[in-house]
Amino acid sequence: MKTEEKNTKRFWRRGNVLDIAIILLVLAAAFAIGYRYYQTVTEEKNDTLDTVMVTFEVKSAQSAITKAIKAGDVVYLDSADSALGQIVVHTAATDGTPFSVSAAKVLVQDANGNYVEVTVPDDSSIVDFEGTVSCLGFVDENGTFLLDGRTPITPGQKIAVYTEQTSFTLTVVSLIPIE
């Protein structure tokens, strides 16, 4: 009788090991199928990337930034170390830069304690500027622009960026698809 119990226990142990092995194989096969599907979907999305002009503004920046960046320079996202796009000459570009540069406007407190917007003198080293970056991506089903099909970019969003010469934080003003 003891041998029958031992045979039964040994049989169930083998069954448990085989069951676990079969379950692991099924999970591995499901993972492989899912991964191949994911690769196919991302390749299809990357084939249909569109060019989008992203207009941005930078407030109270050093004027040296506008002089250091040239049209065609690549702008990189600070958080992801991936390219945002290339600088394009803005429609209202100031001479010598690809940006529309204007005197900076700052808030100061007057004698009564009220905050008043004041324009910094033109010879100051602080300026506001507006520029354009040519980006690749597509608009998803929700209407959100996805840079390179992954990173969402929306108007009003603040993005820390850098170029080979400098770094700054821009605010997205508008997104215009180019057809």
PyMOL commands that place a pseudoatom at each C-alpha (Angstrom):
pseudoatom trace, name=CA, resn=MET, resi=1, chain=A, elem=C, hetatm=0, pos=[0.000, 0.000, 0.000]
pseudoatom trace, name=CA, resn=LYS, resi=2, chain=A, elem=C, hetatm=0, pos=[2.883, 2.348, 0.720]
pseudoatom trace, name=CA, resn=THR, resi=3, chain=A, elem=C, hetatm=0, pos=[4.266, 1.797, -2.763]
pseudoatom trace, name=CA, resn=GLU, resi=4, chain=A, elem=C, hetatm=0, pos=[0.927, 2.801, -4.272]
pseudoatom trace, name=CA, resn=GLU, resi=5, chain=A, elem=C, hetatm=0, pos=[0.998, 6.079, -2.300]
pseudoatom trace, name=CA, resn=LYS, resi=6, chain=A, elem=C, hetatm=0, pos=[4.578, 6.781, -3.443]
pseudoatom trace, name=CA, resn=ASN, resi=7, chain=A, elem=C, hetatm=0, pos=[3.703, 6.080, -7.073]
pseudoatom trace, name=CA, resn=THR, resi=8, chain=A, elem=C, hetatm=0, pos=[0.684, 8.360, -6.855]
pseudoatom trace, name=CA, resn=LYS, resi=9, chain=A, elem=C, hetatm=0, pos=[2.729, 11.219, -5.275]
pseudoatom trace, name=CA, resn=ARG, resi=10, chain=A, elem=C, hetatm=0, pos=[5.502, 10.860, -7.829]
pseudoatom trace, name=CA, resn=PHE, resi=11, chain=A, elem=C, hetatm=0, pos=[2.944, 10.901, -10.662]
pseudoatom trace, name=CA, resn=TRP, resi=12, chain=A, elem=C, hetatm=0, pos=[1.361, 14.152, -9.402]
pseudoatom trace, name=CA, resn=ARG, resi=13, chain=A, elem=C, hetatm=0, pos=[4.779, 15.800, -8.974]
pseudoatom trace, name=CA, resn=ARG, resi=14, chain=A, elem=C, hetatm=0, pos=[5.613, 15.028, -12.579]
pseudoatom trace, name=CA, resn=GLY, resi=15, chain=A, elem=C, hetatm=0, pos=[2.213, 16.314, -13.625]
pseudoatom trace, name=CA, resn=ASN, resi=16, chain=A, elem=C, hetatm=0, pos=[2.766, 19.589, -11.795]
pseudoatom trace, name=CA, resn=VAL, resi=17, chain=A, elem=C, hetatm=0, pos=[6.168, 20.124, -13.414]
pseudoatom trace, name=CA, resn=LEU, resi=18, chain=A, elem=C, hetatm=0, pos=[4.772, 19.339, -16.854]
pseudoatom trace, name=CA, resn=ASP, resi=19, chain=A, elem=C, hetatm=0, pos=[1.805, 21.623, -16.276]
pseudoatom trace, name=CA, resn=ILE, resi=20, chain=A, elem=C, hetatm=0, pos=[4.090, 24.487, -15.297]
pseudoatom trace, name=CA, resn=ALA, resi=21, chain=A, elem=C, hetatm=0, pos=[6.315, 23.890, -18.339]
pseudoatom trace, name=CA, resn=ILE, resi=22, chain=A, elem=C, hetatm=0, pos=[3.291, 23.908, -20.660]
pseudoatom trace, name=CA, resn=ILE, resi=23, chain=A, elem=C, hetatm=0, pos=[1.940, 27.108, -19.086]
pseudoatom trace, name=CA, resn=LEU, resi=24, chain=A, elem=C, hetatm=0, pos=[5.332, 28.820, -19.495]
pseudoatom trace, name=CA, resn=LEU, resi=25, chain=A, elem=C, hetatm=0, pos=[5.501, 27.774, -23.153]
pseudoatom trace, name=CA, resn=VAL, resi=26, chain=A, elem=C, hetatm=0, pos=[1.995, 29.123, -23.808]
pseudoatom trace, name=CA, resn=LEU, resi=27, chain=A, elem=C, hetatm=0, pos=[2.879, 32.437, -22.105]
pseudoatom trace, name=CA, resn=ALA, resi=28, chain=A, elem=C, hetatm=0, pos=[6.112, 32.703, -24.126]
pseudoatom trace, name=CA, resn=ALA, resi=29, chain=A, elem=C, hetatm=0, pos=[4.206, 32.089, -27.364]
pseudoatom trace, name=CA, resn=ALA, resi=30, chain=A, elem=C, hetatm=0, pos=[1.595, 34.733, -26.450]
pseudoatom trace, name=CA, resn=PHE, resi=31, chain=A, elem=C, hetatm=0, pos=[4.356, 37.225, -25.631]
pseudoatom trace, name=CA, resn=ALA, resi=32, chain=A, elem=C, hetatm=0, pos=[6.120, 36.528, -28.960]
pseudoatom trace, name=CA, resn=ILE, resi=33, chain=A, elem=C, hetatm=0, pos=[2.889, 37.043, -30.915]
pseudoatom trace, name=CA, resn=GLY, resi=34, chain=A, elem=C, hetatm=0, pos=[2.146, 40.290, -29.058]
pseudoatom trace, name=CA, resn=TYR, resi=35, chain=A, elem=C, hetatm=0, pos=[5.660, 41.616, -29.626]
pseudoatom trace, name=CA, resn=ARG, resi=36, chain=A, elem=C, hetatm=0, pos=[5.529, 40.903, -33.369]
pseudoatom trace, name=CA, resn=TYR, resi=37, chain=A, elem=C, hetatm=0, pos=[2.139, 42.628, -33.599]
pseudoatom trace, name=CA, resn=TYR, resi=38, chain=A, elem=C, hetatm=0, pos=[3.530, 45.657, -31.713]
pseudoatom trace, name=CA, resn=GLN, resi=39, chain=A, elem=C, hetatm=0, pos=[6.502, 45.898, -34.103]
pseudoatom trace, name=CA, resn=THR, resi=40, chain=A, elem=C, hetatm=0, pos=[4.206, 45.754, -37.129]
pseudoatom trace, name=CA, resn=VAL, resi=41, chain=A, elem=C, hetatm=0, pos=[1.940, 48.505, -35.799]
pseudoatom trace, name=CA, resn=THR, resi=42, chain=A, elem=C, hetatm=0, pos=[4.828, 50.876, -34.924]
pseudoatom trace, name=CA, resn=GLU, resi=43, chain=A, elem=C, hetatm=0, pos=[6.474, 50.346, -38.327]
pseudoatom trace, name=CA, resn=GLU, resi=44, chain=A, elem=C, hetatm=0, pos=[3.214, 51.245, -40.072]
pseudoatom trace, name=CA, resn=LYS, resi=45, chain=A, elem=C, hetatm=0, pos=[2.892, 54.432, -37.984]
pseudoatom trace, name=CA, resn=ASN, resi=46, chain=A, elem=C, hetatm=0, pos=[6.476, 55.514, -38.702]
pseudoatom trace, name=CA, resn=ASP, resi=47, chain=A, elem=C, hetatm=0, pos=[5.894, 55.147, -42.445]
pseudoatom trace, name=CA, resn=THR, resi=48, chain=A, elem=C, hetatm=0, pos=[3.136, 57.765, -42.348]
pseudoatom trace, name=CA, resn=LEU, resi=49, chain=A, elem=C, hetatm=0, pos=[4.858, 60.567, -40.387]
pseudoatom trace, name=CA, resn=ASP, resi=50, chain=A, elem=C, hetatm=0, pos=[3.790, 64.048, -41.466]
pseudoatom trace, name=CA, resn=THR, resi=51, chain=A, elem=C, hetatm=0, pos=[5.651, 67.350, -41.257]
pseudoatom trace, name=CA, resn=VAL, resi=52, chain=A, elem=C, hetatm=0, pos=[4.181, 69.745, -38.702]
pseudoatom trace, name=CA, resn=MET, resi=53, chain=A, elem=C, hetatm=0, pos=[5.335, 73.323, -38.085]
pseudoatom trace, name=CA, resn=VAL, resi=54, chain=A, elem=C, hetatm=0, pos=[5.412, 74.006, -34.350]
pseudoatom trace, name=CA, resn=THR, resi=55, chain=A, elem=C, hetatm=0, pos=[5.354, 77.707, -33.495]
pseudoatom trace, name=CA, resn=PHE, resi=56, chain=A, elem=C, hetatm=0, pos=[6.744, 78.502, -30.049]
pseudoatom trace, name=CA, resn=GLU, resi=57, chain=A, elem=C, hetatm=0, pos=[7.577, 81.459, -27.833]
pseudoatom trace, name=CA, resn=VAL, resi=58, chain=A, elem=C, hetatm=0, pos=[10.261, 82.062, -25.240]
pseudoatom trace, name=CA, resn=LYS, resi=59, chain=A, elem=C, hetatm=0, pos=[9.786, 84.780, -22.614]
pseudoatom trace, name=CA, resn=SER, resi=60, chain=A, elem=C, hetatm=0, pos=[12.552, 86.747, -20.856]
pseudoatom trace, name=CA, resn=ALA, resi=61, chain=A, elem=C, hetatm=0, pos=[15.499, 84.952, -22.466]
pseudoatom trace, name=CA, resn=GLN, resi=62, chain=A, elem=C, hetatm=0, pos=[19.085, 86.056, -22.935]
pseudoatom trace, name=CA, resn=SER, resi=63, chain=A, elem=C, hetatm=0, pos=[19.538, 87.776, -26.300]
pseudoatom trace, name=CA, resn=ALA, resi=64, chain=A, elem=C, hetatm=0, pos=[22.637, 85.615, -26.878]
pseudoatom trace, name=CA, resn=ILE, resi=65, chain=A, elem=C, hetatm=0, pos=[20.307, 82.638, -27.458]
pseudoatom trace, name=CA, resn=THR, resi=66, chain=A, elem=C, hetatm=0, pos=[18.778, 84.243, -30.547]
pseudoatom trace, name=CA, resn=LYS, resi=67, chain=A, elem=C, hetatm=0, pos=[22.231, 84.976, -31.954]
pseudoatom trace, name=CA, resn=ALA, resi=68, chain=A, elem=C, hetatm=0, pos=[23.608, 81.469, -31.256]
pseudoatom trace, name=CA, resn=ILE, resi=69, chain=A, elem=C, hetatm=0, pos=[20.877, 79.527, -33.090]
pseudoatom trace, name=CA, resn=LYS, resi=70, chain=A, elem=C, hetatm=0, pos=[20.752, 79.460, -36.886]
pseudoatom trace, name=CA, resn=ALA, resi=71, chain=A, elem=C, hetatm=0, pos=[18.101, 78.208, -39.326]
pseudoatom trace, name=CA, resn=GLY, resi=72, chain=A, elem=C, hetatm=0, pos=[18.499, 74.461, -39.828]
pseudoatom trace, name=CA, resn=ASP, resi=73, chain=A, elem=C, hetatm=0, pos=[19.904, 73.796, -36.332]
pseudoatom trace, name=CA, resn=VAL, resi=74, chain=A, elem=C, hetatm=0, pos=[18.437, 70.705, -34.671]
pseudoatom trace, name=CA, resn=VAL, resi=75, chain=A, elem=C, hetatm=0, pos=[16.508, 71.202, -31.416]
pseudoatom trace, name=CA, resn=TYR, resi=76, chain=A, elem=C, hetatm=0, pos=[16.511, 68.269, -28.962]
pseudoatom trace, name=CA, resn=LEU, resi=77, chain=A, elem=C, hetatm=0, pos=[14.089, 67.439, -26.151]
pseudoatom trace, name=CA, resn=ASP, resi=78, chain=A, elem=C, hetatm=0, pos=[15.898, 67.767, -22.829]
pseudoatom trace, name=CA, resn=SER, resi=79, chain=A, elem=C, hetatm=0, pos=[13.887, 64.985, -21.177]
pseudoatom trace, name=CA, resn=ALA, resi=80, chain=A, elem=C, hetatm=0, pos=[14.200, 62.303, -23.872]
pseudoatom trace, name=CA, resn=ASP, resi=81, chain=A, elem=C, hetatm=0, pos=[17.424, 63.142, -25.727]
pseudoatom trace, name=CA, resn=SER, resi=82, chain=A, elem=C, hetatm=0, pos=[15.526, 62.849, -28.992]
pseudoatom trace, name=CA, resn=ALA, resi=83, chain=A, elem=C, hetatm=0, pos=[15.169, 65.464, -31.717]
pseudoatom trace, name=CA, resn=LEU, resi=84, chain=A, elem=C, hetatm=0, pos=[12.193, 67.817, -31.609]
pseudoatom trace, name=CA, resn=GLY, resi=85, chain=A, elem=C, hetatm=0, pos=[12.945, 69.132, -35.086]
pseudoatom trace, name=CA, resn=GLN, resi=86, chain=A, elem=C, hetatm=0, pos=[14.837, 71.723, -37.108]
pseudoatom trace, name=CA, resn=ILE, resi=87, chain=A, elem=C, hetatm=0, pos=[14.668, 75.493, -36.712]
pseudoatom trace, name=CA, resn=VAL, resi=88, chain=A, elem=C, hetatm=0, pos=[12.865, 77.182, -39.618]
pseudoatom trace, name=CA, resn=VAL, resi=89, chain=A, elem=C, hetatm=0, pos=[12.935, 80.928, -40.348]
pseudoatom trace, name=CA, resn=HIS, resi=90, chain=A, elem=C, hetatm=0, pos=[9.884, 82.535, -38.712]
pseudoatom trace, name=CA, resn=THR, resi=91, chain=A, elem=C, hetatm=0, pos=[7.543, 84.532, -40.986]
pseudoatom trace, name=CA, resn=ALA, resi=92, chain=A, elem=C, hetatm=0, pos=[8.308, 87.756, -39.058]
pseudoatom trace, name=CA, resn=ALA, resi=93, chain=A, elem=C, hetatm=0, pos=[12.011, 87.020, -38.501]
pseudoatom trace, name=CA, resn=THR, resi=94, chain=A, elem=C, hetatm=0, pos=[14.251, 89.805, -37.247]
pseudoatom trace, name=CA, resn=ASP, resi=95, chain=A, elem=C, hetatm=0, pos=[17.404, 90.524, -39.267]
pseudoatom trace, name=CA, resn=GLY, resi=96, chain=A, elem=C, hetatm=0, pos=[20.219, 88.089, -38.517]
pseudoatom trace, name=CA, resn=THR, resi=97, chain=A, elem=C, hetatm=0, pos=[18.121, 85.511, -36.631]
pseudoatom trace, name=CA, resn=PRO, resi=98, chain=A, elem=C, hetatm=0, pos=[15.489, 82.924, -37.582]
pseudoatom trace, name=CA, resn=PHE, resi=99, chain=A, elem=C, hetatm=0, pos=[13.252, 84.300, -34.792]
pseudoatom trace, name=CA, resn=SER, resi=100, chain=A, elem=C, hetatm=0, pos=[10.846, 87.177, -34.324]
pseudoatom trace, name=CA, resn=VAL, resi=101, chain=A, elem=C, hetatm=0, pos=[12.619, 89.034, -31.507]
pseudoatom trace, name=CA, resn=SER, resi=102, chain=A, elem=C, hetatm=0, pos=[10.977, 91.740, -29.395]
pseudoatom trace, name=CA, resn=ALA, resi=103, chain=A, elem=C, hetatm=0, pos=[11.773, 93.618, -26.212]
pseudoatom trace, name=CA, resn=ALA, resi=104, chain=A, elem=C, hetatm=0, pos=[10.931, 91.557, -23.138]
pseudoatom trace, name=CA, resn=LYS, resi=105, chain=A, elem=C, hetatm=0, pos=[7.906, 92.403, -21.057]
pseudoatom trace, name=CA, resn=VAL, resi=106, chain=A, elem=C, hetatm=0, pos=[8.177, 91.770, -17.324]
pseudoatom trace, name=CA, resn=LEU, resi=107, chain=A, elem=C, hetatm=0, pos=[5.889, 92.263, -14.339]
pseudoatom trace, name=CA, resn=VAL, resi=108, chain=A, elem=C, hetatm=0, pos=[7.074, 94.708, -11.678]
pseudoatom trace, name=CA, resn=GLN, resi=109, chain=A, elem=C, hetatm=0, pos=[5.446, 96.044, -8.574]
pseudoatom trace, name=CA, resn=ASP, resi=110, chain=A, elem=C, hetatm=0, pos=[4.650, 99.761, -8.553]
pseudoatom trace, name=CA, resn=ALA, resi=111, chain=A, elem=C, hetatm=0, pos=[4.656, 102.086, -5.522]
pseudoatom trace, name=CA, resn=ASN, resi=112, chain=A, elem=C, hetatm=0, pos=[1.081, 101.104, -4.619]
pseudoatom trace, name=CA, resn=GLY, resi=113, chain=A, elem=C, hetatm=0, pos=[1.885, 97.368, -4.614]
pseudoatom trace, name=CA, resn=ASN, resi=114, chain=A, elem=C, hetatm=0, pos=[0.101, 96.673, -7.906]
pseudoatom trace, name=CA, resn=TYR, resi=115, chain=A, elem=C, hetatm=0, pos=[1.763, 94.555, -10.560]
pseudoatom trace, name=CA, resn=VAL, resi=116, chain=A, elem=C, hetatm=0, pos=[2.361, 96.356, -13.843]
pseudoatom trace, name=CA, resn=GLU, resi=117, chain=A, elem=C, hetatm=0, pos=[3.725, 95.005, -17.123]
pseudoatom trace, name=CA, resn=VAL, resi=118, chain=A, elem=C, hetatm=0, pos=[6.804, 96.945, -18.225]
pseudoatom trace, name=CA, resn=THR, resi=119, chain=A, elem=C, hetatm=0, pos=[8.765, 96.679, -21.471]
pseudoatom trace, name=CA, resn=VAL, resi=120, chain=A, elem=C, hetatm=0, pos=[12.496, 96.219, -20.977]
pseudoatom trace, name=CA, resn=PRO, resi=121, chain=A, elem=C, hetatm=0, pos=[14.618, 98.696, -23.013]
pseudoatom trace, name=CA, resn=ASP, resi=122, chain=A, elem=C, hetatm=0, pos=[15.752, 97.509, -26.469]
pseudoatom trace, name=CA, resn=ASP, resi=123, chain=A, elem=C, hetatm=0, pos=[19.427, 97.647, -25.525]
pseudoatom trace, name=CA, resn=SER, resi=124, chain=A, elem=C, hetatm=0, pos=[18.869, 95.127, -22.713]
pseudoatom trace, name=CA, resn=SER, resi=125, chain=A, elem=C, hetatm=0, pos=[20.190, 91.582, -22.862]
pseudoatom trace, name=CA, resn=ILE, resi=126, chain=A, elem=C, hetatm=0, pos=[16.715, 90.190, -22.034]
pseudoatom trace, name=CA, resn=VAL, resi=127, chain=A, elem=C, hetatm=0, pos=[14.318, 89.547, -24.952]
pseudoatom trace, name=CA, resn=ASP, resi=128, chain=A, elem=C, hetatm=0, pos=[11.170, 87.657, -25.873]
pseudoatom trace, name=CA, resn=PHE, resi=129, chain=A, elem=C, hetatm=0, pos=[11.254, 85.707, -29.111]
pseudoatom trace, name=CA, resn=GLU, resi=130, chain=A, elem=C, hetatm=0, pos=[9.000, 83.562, -31.253]
pseudoatom trace, name=CA, resn=GLY, resi=131, chain=A, elem=C, hetatm=0, pos=[10.196, 80.830, -33.592]
pseudoatom trace, name=CA, resn=THR, resi=132, chain=A, elem=C, hetatm=0, pos=[9.206, 77.821, -35.672]
pseudoatom trace, name=CA, resn=VAL, resi=133, chain=A, elem=C, hetatm=0, pos=[10.424, 74.222, -35.618]
pseudoatom trace, name=CA, resn=SER, resi=134, chain=A, elem=C, hetatm=0, pos=[9.736, 71.671, -38.365]
pseudoatom trace, name=CA, resn=CYS, resi=135, chain=A, elem=C, hetatm=0, pos=[8.775, 68.358, -36.681]
pseudoatom trace, name=CA, resn=LEU, resi=136, chain=A, elem=C, hetatm=0, pos=[7.882, 64.853, -37.862]
pseudoatom trace, name=CA, resn=GLY, resi=137, chain=A, elem=C, hetatm=0, pos=[4.927, 63.021, -36.351]
pseudoatom trace, name=CA, resn=PHE, resi=138, chain=A, elem=C, hetatm=0, pos=[1.244, 62.404, -36.809]
pseudoatom trace, name=CA, resn=VAL, resi=139, chain=A, elem=C, hetatm=0, pos=[-2.076, 63.333, -35.287]
pseudoatom trace, name=CA, resn=ASP, resi=140, chain=A, elem=C, hetatm=0, pos=[-3.729, 60.417, -33.465]
pseudoatom trace, name=CA, resn=GLU, resi=141, chain=A, elem=C, hetatm=0, pos=[-7.442, 59.598, -33.345]
pseudoatom trace, name=CA, resn=ASN, resi=142, chain=A, elem=C, hetatm=0, pos=[-7.911, 62.011, -30.381]
pseudoatom trace, name=CA, resn=GLY, resi=143, chain=A, elem=C, hetatm=0, pos=[-6.432, 64.952, -32.313]
pseudoatom trace, name=CA, resn=THR, resi=144, chain=A, elem=C, hetatm=0, pos=[-3.160, 64.999, -30.339]
pseudoatom trace, name=CA, resn=PHE, resi=145, chain=A, elem=C, hetatm=0, pos=[0.103, 65.564, -32.237]
pseudoatom trace, name=CA, resn=LEU, resi=146, chain=A, elem=C, hetatm=0, pos=[2.576, 62.754, -31.479]
pseudoatom trace, name=CA, resn=LEU, resi=147, chain=A, elem=C, hetatm=0, pos=[6.204, 63.652, -32.152]
pseudoatom trace, name=CA, resn=ASP, resi=148, chain=A, elem=C, hetatm=0, pos=[7.822, 60.648, -33.897]
pseudoatom trace, name=CA, resn=GLY, resi=149, chain=A, elem=C, hetatm=0, pos=[4.611, 58.769, -33.144]
pseudoatom trace, name=CA, resn=ARG, resi=150, chain=A, elem=C, hetatm=0, pos=[5.294, 58.677, -29.394]
pseudoatom trace, name=CA, resn=THR, resi=151, chain=A, elem=C, hetatm=0, pos=[5.688, 62.014, -27.557]
pseudoatom trace, name=CA, resn=PRO, resi=152, chain=A, elem=C, hetatm=0, pos=[2.525, 64.159, -27.300]
pseudoatom trace, name=CA, resn=ILE, resi=153, chain=A, elem=C, hetatm=0, pos=[2.944, 67.874, -28.107]
pseudoatom trace, name=CA, resn=THR, resi=154, chain=A, elem=C, hetatm=0, pos=[0.065, 70.277, -27.437]
pseudoatom trace, name=CA, resn=PRO, resi=155, chain=A, elem=C, hetatm=0, pos=[-0.413, 74.075, -27.534]
pseudoatom trace, name=CA, resn=GLY, resi=156, chain=A, elem=C, hetatm=0, pos=[0.396, 75.693, -24.195]
pseudoatom trace, name=CA, resn=GLN, resi=157, chain=A, elem=C, hetatm=0, pos=[2.858, 72.958, -23.261]
pseudoatom trace, name=CA, resn=LYS, resi=158, chain=A, elem=C, hetatm=0, pos=[6.234, 74.055, -21.845]
pseudoatom trace, name=CA, resn=ILE, resi=159, chain=A, elem=C, hetatm=0, pos=[9.164, 72.005, -23.155]
pseudoatom trace, name=CA, resn=ALA, resi=160, chain=A, elem=C, hetatm=0, pos=[12.805, 72.146, -22.058]
pseudoatom trace, name=CA, resn=VAL, resi=161, chain=A, elem=C, hetatm=0, pos=[15.019, 71.893, -25.155]
pseudoatom trace, name=CA, resn=TYR, resi=162, chain=A, elem=C, hetatm=0, pos=[18.635, 72.316, -26.175]
pseudoatom trace, name=CA, resn=THR, resi=163, chain=A, elem=C, hetatm=0, pos=[20.760, 72.779, -29.272]
pseudoatom trace, name=CA, resn=GLU, resi=164, chain=A, elem=C, hetatm=0, pos=[24.482, 72.377, -29.768]
pseudoatom trace, name=CA, resn=GLN, resi=165, chain=A, elem=C, hetatm=0, pos=[24.984, 75.984, -28.608]
pseudoatom trace, name=CA, resn=THR, resi=166, chain=A, elem=C, hetatm=0, pos=[22.402, 76.657, -25.879]
pseudoatom trace, name=CA, resn=SER, resi=167, chain=A, elem=C, hetatm=0, pos=[19.362, 75.459, -23.933]
pseudoatom trace, name=CA, resn=PHE, resi=168, chain=A, elem=C, hetatm=0, pos=[16.023, 77.104, -23.132]
pseudoatom trace, name=CA, resn=THR, resi=169, chain=A, elem=C, hetatm=0, pos=[12.393, 76.394, -22.272]
pseudoatom trace, name=CA, resn=LEU, resi=170, chain=A, elem=C, hetatm=0, pos=[9.805, 77.070, -24.957]
pseudoatom trace, name=CA, resn=THR, resi=171, chain=A, elem=C, hetatm=0, pos=[6.030, 77.305, -24.843]
pseudoatom trace, name=CA, resn=VAL, resi=172, chain=A, elem=C, hetatm=0, pos=[4.164, 75.756, -27.790]
pseudoatom trace, name=CA, resn=VAL, resi=173, chain=A, elem=C, hetatm=0, pos=[1.856, 78.320, -29.414]
pseudoatom trace, name=CA, resn=SER, resi=174, chain=A, elem=C, hetatm=0, pos=[0.438, 76.414, -32.399]
pseudoatom trace, name=CA, resn=LEU, resi=175, chain=A, elem=C, hetatm=0, pos=[0.787, 73.281, -34.526]
pseudoatom trace, name=CA, resn=ILE, resi=176, chain=A, elem=C, hetatm=0, pos=[0.305, 73.607, -38.277]
pseudoatom trace, name=CA, resn=PRO, resi=177, chain=A, elem=C, hetatm=0, pos=[0.390, 70.446, -40.434]
pseudoatom trace, name=CA, resn=ILE, resi=178, chain=A, elem=C, hetatm=0, pos=[2.139, 70.841, -43.814]
pseudoatom trace, name=CA, resn=GLU, resi=179, chain=A, elem=C, hetatm=0, pos=[0.511, 68.960, -46.661]
for i in range(1, 179): cmd.bond("trace and resi %d" % i, "trace and resi %d" % (i + 1))
show_as sticks, trace
zoom trace
